[in-house]
Amino acid sequence: MEEQEKTCETCKHFCRHYSRRSRNKFIPLAVGHCINPHLRDKRSDAPACQRYAKGREVDVG
């Protein structure tokens, strides 16, 4: 199995931001924030920090 690169996107502490396009449609953005501790303006492709903890698999397609 291929090991994923450690980025904010693959960390369980990363909370992605979304943009609302219509009543029931949300578009994922390339930014979010870290909930350990609360840090703002994290990009999903940023290298992981020392608090990295493997999260769920991310479909990059």
VMD Tcl script that draws the C-alpha trace (Angstrom):
set ca {
  {0.00 0.00 0.00}
  {1.26 3.47 -0.90}
  {1.88 5.84 2.02}
  {0.24 9.24 1.66}
  {2.24 12.43 2.01}
  {1.77 14.13 5.38}
  {-0.19 17.30 4.64}
  {-2.88 19.22 6.47}
  {-5.49 17.59 4.20}
  {-4.68 14.08 5.49}
  {-4.55 15.13 9.17}
  {-7.51 14.34 11.43}
  {-7.26 17.83 12.98}
  {-7.88 19.63 9.66}
  {-11.36 21.12 9.23}
  {-12.03 22.02 5.58}
  {-14.00 25.15 4.66}
  {-16.84 25.07 2.12}
  {-18.59 27.62 -0.06}
  {-22.36 27.50 -0.41}
  {-23.45 27.62 -4.08}
  {-27.17 27.02 -3.65}
  {-29.57 25.85 -0.98}
  {-28.22 22.27 -0.94}
  {-24.90 22.51 -2.78}
  {-21.56 23.10 -1.08}
  {-18.17 23.30 -2.82}
  {-15.04 22.24 -0.87}
  {-12.33 24.92 -0.74}
  {-8.54 24.40 -0.63}
  {-8.38 26.08 2.79}
  {-9.56 25.25 6.27}
  {-8.31 25.42 9.83}
  {-6.62 23.23 12.40}
  {-8.60 22.29 15.51}
  {-5.51 21.35 17.53}
  {-5.07 24.23 18.45}
  {-7.38 26.57 16.58}
  {-5.17 28.00 13.83}
  {-6.66 29.84 10.90}
  {-5.85 29.92 7.20}
  {-4.36 26.48 6.66}
  {-4.08 25.29 3.06}
  {-4.96 21.65 2.43}
  {-1.65 21.05 0.62}
  {0.52 22.62 3.37}
  {3.15 20.32 4.94}
  {1.97 18.77 8.19}
  {3.10 20.16 11.53}
  {4.39 18.29 14.59}
  {0.79 17.70 15.78}
  {-0.03 15.58 12.70}
  {-2.27 12.59 13.33}
  {-3.35 10.36 10.45}
  {-6.93 10.99 9.48}
  {-9.28 9.28 7.05}
  {-8.29 8.50 3.47}
  {-8.73 11.42 1.09}
  {-9.93 10.82 -2.47}
  {-7.72 12.96 -4.69}
  {-9.52 12.64 -7.95}
}
mol new
graphics top color blue
foreach p $ca { graphics top sphere $p radius 0.5 }
foreach p [lrange $ca 0 end-1] q [lrange $ca 1 end] { graphics top cylinder $p $q radius 0.2 }
display resetview
